[in-house]
Amino acid sequence: MKPEEILKDDVQLVGQLNSSVKEIKSEIGKVIIGQNEIIDQLLISLLARGHCLLVGVPGLAKTLLIKTLAEVLDLKFSRIQFTPDLMPGEITGTELVEEDPVSKKRNFRFIPGPIFANVILADEINRTPPKTQAALLEAMQEHKVTTAGVTTTLEEPFFVLATQNPIEQEGTYPLPEAQLDRFMFNLWLDYPSFEEEMKIVEATTSEYKPGLNKVIGAKEIISYQNLVRKVPVAENVIKFAVEISNKTRPNKNNSPDFINKWISWGAGPRASQYLILAAKTRAIVQGRYSPNIDDVKSAMVPVLRHRIITNFNAEAEGISSVDVINKLMEE
């Protein structure tokens, strides 16, 4: 079947998505100056039902960006500030004993935690111990929360964005590889340009407060997420994504010499899945009905950056995982 035939009933929806994304970016641009590529990646991750890890120094408006995104999309937003003493129940919710004023009988009542929202900001996730970090795992993967043996399904769409500060690592709890793998993208926010910083300072030191319009809601987002899954992909594009993931694994038949030299562990099958999902989403966001190899390439750095573990040889030569990905892209 041709892509046009498969998506015949969804052509109008693709056009609506293309228009909505432009409007969303325009509204976010009223508050956030620059960071256009990061905004694109966040929208791709949301539409692909993925989650994001945002890494950047303080003051780059990570929290403001996510809060603005939730407001423009008319979604319920919740911020969780991760600290060393944060307990799992403070994320998922707790049960309280309540006494009926008439019968005097005592019953348990579940009080939902901040994870019961559409957009979750897990601020400085590496500042809290592993058992609290693990409270996010089931929710991120299954979109469910289990408390006192009762499983509750979270409201869709459900989008987790965790932030990390790359400067201070003292007293932190680095995320284990298994938990990092659950994030679709690892996005690094860079400093704004001189001109962008001029505009930021001018806007944030005045009384000006932009009014944001709500572009779309939960219902439209879910329909767009379902649309992504319907997008057909050519076999050569899937083959390219799987080959990329395979080549990151050292000591395999098709692994380049520099992979064997610099990499301890490569990307797993989830990387191939996310490369294709990102490619499909990028294609329909741009109004195309099927992704190509360039769409896969555009997702290589954010998808593979946190899934490739460099060894001592790479560290000694000053080689990062991004350097390895760029070299892989050149080949």
N, C-alpha and C positions, 0 to 999 in steps of 0.2 A: 504494500500500500504506500502511496505517496503521502508526504507530510500534509499537503493541502487537503487530501481526502480525509485523513484522520482528524484534522483540526477544523474541518469545514464548519461545524456548529459552534466552534469557539473563536472564530476569526474576530468577531465583534468584541469578545472578552479580551483578546490580545490587544486590540486597539484601545479599549478602556484602561487596561493596565499601563500601557505606554503613556497615555495621557495622565493617569493618576500619579505615576512616578515623577513625571515632570513637575506636577503641581506640588507634590510632597517635598521635592527638593527645593522648590521655590519658597515654600513656607518655612522650611528649616533654615534656608539662607537668610531669613529675616533676623535670626538669632545667632546662628553659627556662621562665622566668616571663614572661608576656606574649607579644608578637609573634605573636598568633593569626592575623592576616591574612597575615603573611609565611609562616607554616607552611602555611596553606591554599594560597597561591600556589605554594609549593615542591612540594606534593603534586600540584597540577594540572599543573604543568610536567613532573614525573616521569611521570605517567600519560599525558600527551600526547606523550611521547618528545621533549620539548624540553630546553633548557639554560637556566640562569639566570645573570644578572649581579647580584651583591649589592653594593650601595654603602652604606657606613656608616662612621662614625668608629670609631677603635679602642675596644675594650672593650665592644662591644655583643653579644658572644658569637656572632659569625658562624661561627667555626670550630667552636665547641661545638655549635651548632645543627645544622650539617651532619653532624658526627661522630655526634651522638645520633640523627639521622634514619637514617643508615646502619646503626647498631647495632639500632635498633628494627625495621628492615626486613630484618635479617640479610643485609646486603650487604657485599661487600669494599670497604673505604674506603681511599683514598690521598690524602695531602696533598702538593702540590708548592709549595714556597715559591719564588716567582719573584724572581730577583735579576738585576742587570745582567750578571753573568758566567755565567748559566745557559745551557747549550748545548742545541740541539734533541735530541741523542742522549741527554741526561740525562732527557728526558721519555719518548721513544719506546722507548729501549733501544739497546744497542750490540752489535757482534759482537766476540768475543774469539778470539784464536788459541790453540787447545789442542793439545798434543802427546800422542799416544797413548804410554803408558809402554812398551808391548810393541813395536809396529811402528815407533815413532818418527815416524809420519806426523803431519802438522799439519793440523788441520781448524778451520773457523770454527764457533763456537757462539754463538747469539743469546742475550743476557741481556735479558729483558723489562724495560722501564722502569716507572715508577710509574703510567703511563697504563693499564696492564693491571689495572684494577679496575672495580668497578661504579659507585661514587660517587667522583668526582674533585673535590677542592678545589684550584682554581688560585688560590692565595693571592697577593693584590696583583699581578695579571696585568699591570698597567701599569708594573711596575718592571723589566720585562725587554725587550730589543730585539725589533723586529718579526720577525726570522727565528726566534726562539724562540717568540714568540706564534703564528707561522704553523704551528708543529709541531702545534698543537691543531686546526687547521682541518679537515684530512682526517678526523681522528678524530671530531670533533664532527658533521661532515656525513655521512660515509660509515660511521662506526663501524668503521673499518679503519686500520691503520698499515702504512706501507711503509718498510722498512729494507733497504738494500743490494739493492734490486730485488725483494725478497720481500714480498708483502702478507699481513698477518695480520689476521683478523677478530677484533674485540674481543668479549668475553663480554657478553651481554645480561642485564639492562638496563644501559645505559651512560648516565650522568647527570653532566654537567659543571657545576660551580658555581664561577664566578670571582668573586673579591672585589676591590673597589677602595676606596681611602681617598680621600674627596673633599676632604680638607684640604690635604695636601702634594702639589703638582703639579711641584715643582722636581726635575729629574733623572728624570722619568717619560716613558714612551712611550705617549701616548694611543692607544687602540685605533682603527684605521681603521673607517670606516663599514661597509665590506664585512664586517669581522669582527664588529662590533657586531650586524649584521643576523642573524647566526647564532644569537644568543641569543633565545629565545622571550620571556622576561621580563627587564625591568630593575627590580629591587626595591630600594627605599630603606628602610633600617632607621632608625627614629627612636629618640630617647632614651626610656627607660621612664618611666612616670608615677612620682610620688613614692611611692605605695603599692607599686608593683611594685619600685621600687629598694630599699625597706625590706625586702621579702621576699627579694630577690636577695642583699643584704648579709647578712641573717640566715642564709640557706641556705649561702652560699659561705664564710663565716668560721667554720663549725663543722665537726665531724668527720662530719656526716651525708653519706652517699653513697647515693643512691637506687639500688635494683636495677631494671634495665630488663628487661622481657620482650620477646622477639622475637615480633612480631605476625604478619608474613607474610614469605615469602621470594621469591627471584627468579622461581620458577615462577608464583606467584600474581600478581606484578606484571606479568609478560609477558601473562598471560591478561587482566588488567584493561586493559593497553595495547591489546590486540587488540579488546577490547570497545568502547573509545572510538571506534575506527575504524568500528564497525558502527552507531553511533548515528545515526539519520536526522535531517536538519535541514530545516525548512520553507524554501521558496524565499524568503519574505519576510525570514527571518533572515539568509540568505546575502546577499541584496540589501542589507540594512542594513549588514553588515560590509564589503562591497565599496564601498558608497557612502561610508562613513566613511574608508576608506583613500584613495579617490579625492579626497575633499574636502581632504585634507591636502596635495595637490599643487598648488603655485601655478600661476597662469596657465592653468587649465583652465576649461572652460565652467561647471562647477558649483562652482567654488572660491569660498568666501565672501571678501569684501573683506579681512577681517583676515588670512586665509591669504596672500593676495597681498602684503599689507603686511609681515608678520612672518616668513614662511617662505622659506628658500632652496631646500630640498629636502624633499619629502614622503616618506611611507611607500611602500614597494614592494609587490608582490603577496604577498610572504611575510607581511606584516602581516595581510592578509585571511585567509590560511590559519591563522595562529596565533589570530586572533580567534575563528574558528569552532571550532578544536580546543579552545581554552580554554573556550568556551561549552559544547561537548559534554561535556567532562570535568566541569565544574562541575555540569551537569545530573544526570549519573548519580551523582556523589558525593553529591548531595542526594536521590537516589532517584527522580529524574524520568527519563523515557525519551526526551525530546527537548528541546533548548534553546530559550529564547526570547530576545527582544531584550535583556532585562535581563541575561542571562548574557553577551551580547556587551559591553554597557556596562561590566560589572564588570571586563572584561579590557582596556579601552581604555587606561588609564594605563600599566600595566606593559608592554603590547605596543607602544604608540606612543611612549613617552617617549624612547627612544634611537633612534627611526627618523625623528624630525622634527628638522630642523636649522634653527634660528632664524637670522635675519640681523642686520645691524647695527641696523636700526630697532627690532627687538624688544629687543636688548641695551640700547639707549639708553633705552628705556621701562621696563626692568626686567621684561620679559615672558619667562617660561621656557616650555619645551615643554609642561610640565604645565598652565600657564595657558591655552595654546592648546587643549590637549585638553579641558579643562574648559569652555571657551567653545564648543568644537565640540559637546560633549555637551549643553549648554544649548540649542543650536539644533536 
